[in-house]
């Protein structure tokens, strides 16, 4: 069985803040999670690993939205530049 983590532990594991994971849940662009209760969110370690693996980049020239794991940066589309 896959190890389950609460939000604060999952955030530490992926290198983000708990607030960032919460925002990603609202937007739908974060890792897969489960609701263990009305206010209890849990993440499976395997899901976190898969989510990070899908955002692996080898060069800054190949940066795309799929490589972005933090919402701290403002994303500008090429049409806006």
C-alpha positions as CSV (number, residue, x, y, z in Angstrom):
1,X,0.0,0.0,0.0
2,X,1.3,3.5,-0.9
3,X,2.3,5.8,1.9
4,X,-0.3,8.6,2.4
5,X,0.7,12.1,3.4
6,X,-1.2,15.1,4.7
7,X,-0.9,18.4,2.9
8,X,2.0,19.8,5.0
9,X,4.0,16.6,4.6
10,X,3.3,16.3,0.9
11,X,4.3,20.0,0.4
12,X,7.6,19.4,2.2
13,X,8.2,16.3,0.0
14,X,7.7,18.1,-3.3
15,X,9.4,21.3,-2.1
16,X,6.3,23.6,-2.2
17,X,4.3,25.3,0.6
18,X,1.1,23.8,1.9
19,X,-0.7,27.0,0.6
20,X,0.6,26.4,-2.9
21,X,-0.7,22.8,-2.9
22,X,-4.1,24.2,-1.7
23,X,-4.2,26.7,-4.6
24,X,-3.2,23.9,-7.0
25,X,-6.1,21.8,-5.8
26,X,-8.5,24.7,-6.5
27,X,-7.1,25.2,-10.0
28,X,-6.8,21.5,-10.7
29,X,-3.1,21.6,-11.7
30,X,-1.6,19.9,-8.8
31,X,-0.9,16.3,-7.9
32,X,-3.7,13.8,-7.5
33,X,-5.2,13.8,-3.9
34,X,-7.9,12.1,-1.9
35,X,-10.3,13.4,0.6
36,X,-10.2,11.4,3.8
37,X,-12.8,13.6,5.4
38,X,-14.5,16.9,5.0
39,X,-11.3,18.8,5.8
40,X,-8.7,16.1,5.5
41,X,-6.7,15.9,2.2
42,X,-4.1,13.2,1.7
43,X,-1.6,12.5,-1.1
44,X,-0.2,9.1,-2.1
45,X,3.6,9.1,-2.3
46,X,3.4,7.4,-5.7
47,X,1.1,10.1,-7.1
48,X,3.5,12.8,-5.9
49,X,6.4,11.0,-7.6
50,X,4.4,10.6,-10.8
51,X,3.4,14.3,-10.8
52,X,7.0,15.4,-10.3
53,X,8.2,13.0,-12.9
54,X,5.8,14.4,-15.5
55,X,7.4,17.8,-14.9
56,X,11.0,16.8,-15.4
57,X,12.9,19.1,-17.7
58,X,16.5,18.7,-18.9
59,X,17.0,22.3,-20.1
60,X,15.5,25.7,-19.6
61,X,15.0,26.0,-23.3
62,X,12.4,23.2,-23.1
63,X,10.4,24.9,-20.3
64,X,6.7,24.5,-20.8
65,X,3.7,24.7,-18.5
66,X,4.2,21.0,-17.8
67,X,7.6,21.7,-16.3
68,X,6.3,24.4,-14.0
69,X,5.7,23.2,-10.4
70,X,5.4,26.5,-8.7
71,X,2.7,29.1,-9.1
72,X,5.1,31.8,-7.9
73,X,6.0,32.9,-11.4
74,X,3.7,34.7,-13.8
75,X,3.2,32.7,-17.0
76,X,3.2,34.8,-20.1
77,X,2.1,33.2,-23.3
78,X,4.1,33.9,-26.5
79,X,1.2,35.9,-27.9
80,X,1.5,38.4,-25.0
81,X,5.2,39.1,-25.5
